[in-house]
Amino acid sequence: MSDNHWWFFDLAVVIAVTGTLTFGVFSGVDGITRIAVTIPLVLFLPGYALVSAMFPDKPNDNYQSFDEEKTGLGNPLLASGGLETIERLVLSVVFSVALVPATALIASATPRGLTLGMVLSGIALLTVALSLIAIGSRYRCPPEQRFVPRLSSEPLFFTQRQNAFRRTNPRPYNIALVVALILLVASGGFAVANSPEHDGFTEFSVDTEDVTGETDTMYESTYTAGQPNELQTTITNQENEERTYTTVVLLEQVSYEDDGVTVHETEELVRESTTVADGETHQQTLNVTPSMQGDEFRLTVLLYEGDPPSDPTTENAYRAINLPIELE
């Protein structure tokens, strides 16, 4: 079978490799394998698809003569419609370096934010879309001008050609290209291996009521001693890994002074643990039954990672919420 029957082969490979590598990343590979899988996705494949879409024709060395009577120029002009192999490879890397940050910027504007999954999904979809556009562009080219990936061997770098228009020694250019590509791949591998992660945090809140003109407090603030009440809390895990949390609710009798709050008596009302996956939100329904009587009370809702200490307080908790209440 001639090479002309394989004019779409390289783009079909790009689509297949993009899908395979993306699946490999999402399957949870790590270490050196993760770096090896990610580098082609971010440093070559998107740019190659874009270059193929922009330059569907093959290079040529045809020369056009000027009409001396109209232009006054006697020298011919080199008209090259396509790109050589080394030019395609270099531009593929350059365009990839430009496309990946643009994809990350778009991903950061989505509701899910800037995550590895969103960026890789965007890069994969963009690469496949550009590859399909490139296939269509090549198909519209005349067969004799269409770029066809050669099954036979061809020179990868610039070579010396014996004509009057190319007398520059290509060796320095080839050396510079090799050094630049090695540095780029090395820096890309380092960036993938040491991808920055934001510091972990946990969001902790008490569910509030709809605010209207008659709302005094945004939460249930009136309790009856000895009667159970429900307290709704929400935990959102952004710690980059699964975490186990324990929520402790204290009823505290306090007095408010100029220099702060003094706690006179404390009663633990409830203690409940739950496990929340990274990036997930969990809602807790806590049954609160206060038993003390008197004035100036507050509910102190404490959140701990793992098991809480025997004497839970605001100072030793990971998160703390103070809710002034009235006891009837």
Disulfide bonds with the S-S distance in Angstrom:
none
